[in-house]
Amino acid sequence: MAIIANQEIIPPSSGTSRDVVEGLHEKTNASMSGGTRTKLGISKGPTKSGKAPWGVKWRSSSWFITTVVTLGVITDILTYTIVVPVLPYRLQSLNYTNISTLTSWLLFAYSIGIFICTLPVAYFFHKYPYRRSPLIFAVLALDVAVILFMTINTYWVMVLSRFIQGASSTVVWSVGFALICENVPEKNVGRQIGFAYSGVSVGMTIAPPIGGALYQHMGWHAPFVFCIIALTLDLILRLLVIEQKDLRQWEETSHTTTGSEQTRSEDEEQVRQAEVPPGQLEGMELSPWKVILTIGSSARGMTGFWVTFIYGLIIGIYEPSLTLRVQEVWNKESDFVGLVYLAAAAPTFFTGPIVGALADKYGAEFIMLPCLAFALPWLPLMILKKSLAGFIVLFALAEVALQCASGPAGLEVTIVARQTPGISEIHQFAAMNVAFAISTSIGAVVGGQMYDHLPSGWAAICWFALGLTAISLPFPFFFSGNKTLYRRMVHRGKSDEVEGGPAEDQRNAPERGDVAVPHD
């Protein structure tokens, strides 16, 4: 999903590596059967022969694991977004009516799948640190969902397939990113997470034009065949992953002179340093909903969730109606609609890293408020019908501004999470995913209903988006950052009072394993 695209992530502190600790003490599950799999080292844990798995060095490396998660993000966004510009045309060809409403419920099914499954998945795999196996099952489930959606035209089956797709998506966004945090040296976690998040921009950029062009020239099945090919490559790479905990277990049980002790990589040593005694984390366990409530009880955490929620809500209300608007006013087909989405997504390749660097240096409050304000004039101007080129530019400006505002929201949540005992990386990713899933599901239904049932549905959607953006402006002004913009204006020159960790000193924020001491 687009929720955490281009966010600047602070590397986790060593005091929160519960998953790594549990992984070190977790006994190996039964290995997969089959001689070929054993030879390739695809089975989990050490081989019976004691020999090193095939390609052990690169299969357990930080960059290979990051690449696997990045490809998982790309395929997840690809399979979700590739149908957005073509779905209304497909429903029209099947003689359905109220196209925008039906499209919105299909988008809703995906988001509700994320919402229902994210917290249970995060909670379960926080307690039981399995990583590789759920990622494999998730991509297989996604394959099934794509095949169902492609081959069966009954509407309720299409809804079910989108729900399955959303459920499988939660594994990538929670377990996948936890896999990076647990298998990458702490000093490089922020860089690797940022690289993995770039998969969102890649997926959002390539999916609409590919889907539109394939549907226009090769028919309904073509976009999904493309997705299945991408998912097959994704599955192969997930099968090849070797986690550091499995690598260490192989080294401990190996009785052959393989020289493993001498060739142990620097990465593995640094991952090992993230261990903490299991007893140190006792009494810090939080339930899934309590994680969200705890982060949301902070002014900064609430602001991060709110901006993420509003961004998802606005994206959701436009998704079921934008294609129909372009078709109705300018009589364009699906391949052209894909180019409209491309124009909006492509600039994020450049704006994302810039916004992340600025938020890290100056604070999220200096990014979120200006970007929200910058989005305001373009939203109502999208009502105009005179110029198609002008419409595309206006849509791109509004989309980029809102996405730039949502990026630093993740930074605010990260800072709060780092100060809260019992919240791990998997919890943080899950909480942001839930906020985005709720908002996009509501937005899709509201947008579809407004477009179909209001006399000027498109105008109502644009004014509604303007109102949502406008009411969000006070949040980053009053609550975001260590020293909020409001306090900078009213109490200029006075000493700082810590409200969750200075934006300027985020590197010195308390370790997650330490309890933040409130200031008077």
N, C-alpha and C positions, 0 to 999 in steps of 0.2 A: 504494500500500500504506500501512498504518497505522504504518509503522516510524518515520517521522520526524515524525509529527504533533505539532504544538505545540512543536517544538524552538526554542530560541533560537539563532539563527545569527549568528556574528560575521562582519562584512563582510570579504571577502578583501583581503589586502594587494596593493599594486600590483606587488609582486615576483613575482606568480604568474600574470600575465595572458598566459601563453604562447599560449593559444587566441586571445586578441585579436590578439597579434602575428602569429601565423600567418595569422589571418583577414585582416589588413591586406595581407599579401604574397601571398595566394591569388588567383590570377587567376579571373575570372568564368567559370563553366561555361557551356555552350551554353544559350541562352535557350529557354524553351518556345515552341513555334510557336503561331500563332493570333493573328489581328488583335485579337480581343476581349481576350485576355489581355494583349497589349501595351498596349492602351489603358488597361486597369485597373491596369497596373503590377504584375501578378501574376508576370510573368517575373522571374527572378533577375538582379540587376545592372542597369546603366543601359540605358535604351531606346535604340534606334538613332537615334531622332530627337533625342536629347539633352534631351528635355523631362523635367521632373520627373514621377515616377510619381504616379498619382492618389492623393490623400489621404496624401502622403508624410509630412506632419508627424505626424498621429495614428497612422499605421501603424508608425512607427518610434519612437514614444514609449515611455517606461518603463512607463507604466500599461497601455498596450495589450498590450505583450509580456507583462507580468505577468498580465494578465487571460487571455490565451491559454493560458499555462502553467497557471494556476489552473483554467480550464475543463478542460484536459487531465487534471489530477489528479482533478477531480470525475468525469469520464466514466470514467476508469480504475477508480476505486473503485466507481462506480455499476455498471459492467458486471460487476465481480467479486462485489460484495456482493448485488446484486439477486436472485441465484438461491439464496443461502444458505438463506433460510427456506422456499423452495418446492421445492428439489431433492429432498428425501426423498419428498415427496408425488408428484412426477413419476415417480420411479423405482418407487414403489409402484404407480402407475397403469399402468406398463409391465410389471408382473408380475415385477420383479426381486426377488431375495431378498438378505439381508445388506445392508440399505439403508445402515446407518451405514458399513460398510466400503467400499461402492461410492462413497458420497458423499466419503469421505476420500480416495480415489484421484483423484477429480475435482479436489478442492482441491489435492492433491499435484501434479497435472499443471501447474496454474497456477504454483505456487511453484517447481517444478523448471524451468519455462520461464524464470522470472526468474533463477534461479541459473545456468543454463547460459549465458544470453545477456548478463547484465549486464557481466561483466568484458571479454569481447570488444568489446561495444558501447562501453564506456567507453574502452578502450585505443585502438580505431580512431578514434573521434571526438575523442579528445585529440590524436592525431597529425594528423588531417585534420579541420579545424574546420568541417565542414558541420553546420548546425543546422536550418534550415527544412525542407530536403528529407527528412531522416529522420523528422522529426515528421509530415510529410504521409504518408509511406509507412506509418508506424506506425499512424495512425488508420485507413487503408484496410485494413491487415492485421487490425486489431481488428474492423472491420465484417465482414470475411470470417469471422472466428472466431465472432462473434455469430450470423451467419446459419447457419453450420454447426451450431452448438449448438441453435439454434431448430428447424431443419427435419429433422435426421437423428437418429433414435432409437437407432442402433447405438452400443453403449457405447464401442467403441474410437474412433469418430469424435468422440464427445463428449469423450473424453480428449484427442484430438489438438487439438480446437478450444480447449480450456482451455490447452494448452501454447502454442498460437499467441498466445492472449490474454496469457499471462504474458510471452512474448518481446516483444510489442509494448509491454507496460507498461514495460519497462526503458528504452525511449527517452525517455519522459516524465520518468522519475525521474533520468536521467543527463543526456541532451542538453537536455531542457527546462529544468532548473534551471541548467545551464551557460549557456544562452541568456540567462537573466536576469542572471547574473553578468557576462556580457560586454557587455550592452547597457544596463546601469543604472549611473548614477554611483556610485562606490564608497561614498560616504557614505550612500546609500539602499539598498544591497544587502540588508542585514539586514532592513530593513522590508519590502522587496518579497518576499524569500524567505519571511518569516513570513506574508505575505498569501497567497502561493501555497500554503503548507502548510495554510492554513485550508480548502482544498478537500478535504482528507482528512475533516475533521469534517463538512463539508457532505455529501459522498458517503456516508459511513457513517450519517449521520442520516436522509437521505431515501430511501436505496435499499431497506432492508428493508421499511418500511411500504408503499412504492409497489409493490415486487415482490409482497408478500403480497396486497395488495388487488387488484391487476390480475389475478393468477393466480386468486384466489378468485372474482372476478366476471366475468372476460372470457376466462379460459383461458390455456393455456401460452404462446401466441405473444405475448400482450399485453405482458409485461414487456420482451421483446426488441425489439418494435416501438418502445417508448418509448426504449430504449437506442440504436436506430438513428437516431431523430430527434435525440437529443442528440449523437451522433457526427457527424451531418451538419452541425449547427451548429458543432461543434468543427473539422471539416475546413475549413469556409468561413473561419473566423477564422485558422486556421494558414496558409491560402493567402494571406491578406492581410498577413502579417508582413513587414516590411522590416527587415533587420538594419543596425546602424550601419556595418558594414564595407562593405555594398553601397551604403549611402547616401553614404559618403565616396568610393567608387569612381565613383558617378554624378557627384558634384561635380567630381572630378578630370578626368573625361573630357568633361564638358559644355562646349560652346563657345558656348553661348547666354547672353545677359544675363538670367539668371533671378534674379539677386540672391541666389544661394545662400550666397555668402560672408558677406553681411551678415545673413542670417537664420539662420545656423547656430545651433542651439540650445545652451543651456548644458549640457544633458545630454550632447550629443555631445562637447563640449569636455572634459567631465570623464571620459567614457569613453576619449577619446583620451589623456588623461594617464596612463592605466593601462599604456601601452605600455612595454616594456622591450626593450633590444637583444637580438636572437635569441641572440647569443653568450653572453649572461649566463646562459642556462639550459642551456648545454651540459654534459653530464656529470651531469645531475640526473634523467634519465629513469628511472622505475621501472616494472618489469613489473606487470601487474595483481595477481598474487598477492603480490608483494613489497610492494605498497602495504598490503595487509591485514596481512601479517606485521610490517611496520615499525610501523604504528599499534598492533597488538596486542602488540608487544614492550614498549610502555610500560604501566605499571601503570594509568594513567588510561584509556588507549585500550582495554586489556583489559577494564576495568570497564564502559566504555561499550558495547563489543561484547557482553559477557556479559548485561548488563541488557536490551539489545535482543533478544538471543537468547532469554532466558527469557520475556520478554513475548510474543514471537512463538510460542514453544512452547506457552504456556498458551492463547493465543487459538486456536492450531491444534487443540488437543485438544478444545476445546469446540465448534468450528464444526460438525463432522459429527454431533454428538450432541444439541445443545441443542434443536433443533427436535423430534427424536424424543422427548426427555424431556418437553417440554411437551405433545406429543400423547398420549403414553402415560399420564401422570399426570392431566392435566386435560382431555384430549380437546379441545384447541383446534386450530383450522385455521391455514392459512398467514398470513392477514391479521393474526391476533392475535400470531403469532410475530414478525411484523415490528414490532409495537409493543413487544415485549420488547427487541429490538435498539435501537429508538428511545430507550427509557428509558435504556439504557446509553450511547448515543452523544451524546445531546443535552447532557448536562452538560459535555462537553469544550469546547463553545463558550465557557464561562465559566472553566473550570479551566485550559485551555491557556495563555491570555495571563497569568493570575495566576502559574502555575507558572514560566513563562518569565521573567517579571520578577523573581520571587524568586530563581531560580537565577542570573540575571545579577548580582543585587545581593549575594547572600550566599554563593553557591557551590552547585554541584550536590550536594555531599555532604550539605547540609542539607535537600535535597528527596528524593533517591532513597531514603535509608535510612528516613525516617519513612513515606513512601508505601508502600514494600514491607512494612513492619511493619503498616501500617493495613489492607493487603489480607488479612492472615493470618486473622482470625477469620471473615470472610464466606465463604471458600471451602468449609470443611467444613459450614457451616450450610446451604449450597445442597442438601444431601442431603435435608433435611426436606421432607415432602409436605403439610403441614397447610394452608398458605396460599399461593395463587398470587400474591397481591399481595406477600407477604413474600418469595417467591422472586425476583420481579422487582426488588425493592429490593436484596436481597442481591447479585444478579448485577450490578446497576448500580454498587453500591459497590465490588465487587471489580474490575470493569472500569475504573472511573474511577481507582482507586488505582494499578493497574498501569500505566495509560497515563500518569498523572502521574509515575510513577517512570521511565518510559522516555524521556520528553521531554528531561530534562537529560542523558541518556546521549549524545545527539547533541552537546551542548555540550562534553562531555569529549573526544569524538573530534575535534571541530573545533579545540580548543585544541592537541591533539597534532599534528594535520595542519598547522596553521599554522607549526609549528616544524620541519617536515620538508621539506627541499628535494626537489623532484620530484613533490610531491603537489598536484594542482590540485583545484578544486571538483568537477569531474566524477568524479575518483577518490574523493573523500570520499563523495559521494552514492552511488556504486556500491558502495563497501565496506559502508555501512550497509544498503543494499538486499540485498546478498548475505547478510549476517548474518540479516536478517529472513526472507528467502526460505528459507534452510536450516532455520530453526527452525519456520516455519509448515508446511513440507512434512513434516518429521518429526512435528510435533504432530498434523497431520491424520491421518496413517496410524496413529500410536499411539492417538489418541483413538477412531478408528473401530474398530480392532481390540479395544480394551478394552471398548467399549460392547457390541459384538456377541458377544464370546466369553467374557467373565467373568460369573460368576453375578450379581454386583452391579456391573455395569459403570459406572453413573453414580457410585456411591460411590467406586469405585476412581479414576475421573477426578478427582473433587474432592480426594481425599487426595493424589493424585499432584501436582496443582497446588499444594496446600499445601506439600508437600515441596520442590518446585522453588523456591517463593518463599522458604522458610525457609533453604535452603542458599545463597541469593543475598545474604542480609543481610551477611555479612562483607565482601563486595567493596566496597561504598561506604563501609563503616566503616573499612577498612584502607587503601584505595587511591585513593578519589575525592577530588578537590580538591587545591589547592596544599598546604595544611596539613590532612592528613586528620583525621577525627574522633578516630581513635586517638591521633595525636600531640598533638592539642589536649588530650586527657584525661591522657596520660602525661607529656608534656613541656610542660605549661602554663607559659607565661611565657618559654620559650626562643625563640631566633630561628628564623625560618623557613629551611628548606632547600628550594630550588626543586625541585619534582618535575614540572614540565611547565607552569608558568605559574600565578600566583596567581589563584584564583577572584575575589578582590577586585580584582585588577589585570589582568583579562583584556584590557582595552583596551590595556594596555602590553605584551602578549605579543609575542615577537619576530616580525618580519615573516616570511612564509613563504619569501621569497627569501633570508633570512639563515639561516645555520647556527647553531642553538642551541648555546651554549657550556656544557658541563657544569660544574657547581659541585663543589668539593671537599667 
